[in-house]
Amino acid sequence: MTRNVILWVVAIVITLASAVYQKMTGPTYPLSGEASIGGISVEYELGRSHGGDDDHKVTIEVPDRSVEGILSYKRYKTDDPWTETSMNYEGDNLVGYLPHQPPAGKLQYRVKLIQGSTKVVLPEDRGVVIRFKGAVPLSVLIPHILFMFSAMLVSTRAGLQAIVTSKNLKRYALWSIALVFLGGFVFGPLVQKFAFGEYWTGVPFGIDLTDNKTLIAFVGWLVATVAVFKSRSPRAFVVGASILMLAIFLVPHSVLGSELDYAEMESVKMSFSVMQTYRFLI
């Protein structure tokens, strides 16, 4: 096996491992667990992300209809009281629905299972937070994912290349920065717009970590690209850009992501209502 093939295999393994880690540790990955009630083992998976204009369906498999289900929810980071709704059986599943929220709106929710005097809360130690977003067309989402995944792969391969040799660094650097640009600054803002109504919520307009990670990765590869054309010793710059990109994309996806401020939304609604009343009076 040639060195080139070995380096590509290593780059693919690192990229796949980092992608799986990022997905499974992110705040939008479903929360799963297991509980027991009345001698019945209940495995559950509670969603933490919902795309589209419909309500979010919460499903718990409980093959014993003597068990009742109560779905409780409230708007996240508000003083709202908890709203409780009964869950209904569909086959062996207890089913309830969380009301749709505006893009970036979040609900905190939990499920209570009741059998006689026995009560079990899922999850036991905390509520689940789910974020709502608009539907993103596959024609936008798929290219975004492919370009960002390819950028991560080529960036890792570039770093490995720079560790062993200085050959072909210009080609790898140009491919890396081009893929980051296409995935993060062309299709990324389109995904953000469809999902949350804004093209960019990172610096200088906000603290969205996903957007800011993209910006940092691009700047890192911009420096490395300039270095491979201008510096006599560009290998350290390429390795640095590769490590930087790997490090920031290991940060779980959607951490510090777009979040609707319900208090601000209510304030805007109130101001609009007052304005409409004033116009009516005059």
C-alpha positions, 0 to 999 in steps of 0.5 A: 500500500502506497504512502498516499493511500495510507494517508487518505485512509487515516484522513477518512478514519479521523474525519468519520470519527470526528463527525460521529463524535460531534453529532452524538455529543451535540445538544440536538442529538436525541436523548435516550435512556431506560426506565422501569415501571410496574416491572416493565422496562421502558426504553425511550428516545426523546427528540431535541430538534424539530424541523418543519411547520408541524407539531413535534410528535413524542413517542414512548413504547409502553406495551402495557395499557395500564400505564398512563402518560402525561406530557409536560412542557413550557417555553425554555428560559421563561417563567411560564407554568408547565402545561400538561397534556395526556398522551394517547396510545397508538398501538404499543406507543404512548403518543403526545405532541409538542406545539410548534414554535417559531424558528429557534424557539425552544421548549423544555419538556418531560414525560410522566408515566403513571401506573396506579400509585407509581410515577416515573419521570423521563428523564429522571434528573432533568427536562429535555430541551428541543429546538424548532427550526424551519424546513431546509430543502434537501437541495440546500442541505445535502450540498452543505453537508457534502462540502463541509464533510469534504472540507474536513476530509481534505483539511485532515489529509492536508495536515497529514501531507504536511507532516511527511512532505512539502509536496502538493501543499498548494493544491491541498490548501486551495481545495481546503479553503475552497470547500470551507468557503462553499460549505460554510459561506455559500450553502451554510447561510442558506441553511441558516436562513431556511432554518432560523430566518437569518443568513448569518448569526455569528460575529459581528451579529451574534454568538452562534458558535456554528457560524463562528467555527466556520469563520475561524476555520476559514481564517485558519486556512486563509493564513495557511494558503497565503503561507504555501505561496509566500513562506519558505516553510509553509508546512507548519502553517498547513499542519496548524490550519488542519489541527485548528479545523479538527479542534473546532469541529470537534466542538459539538454541533449547534452549541450556542446555536440560534435561540429565540428570546421569548421575552424580546418576542413578547416585547415586540408583539406588545409594542406592535399592539400598542402602535396598532391601537394608537393608529386606530384611535387617531 
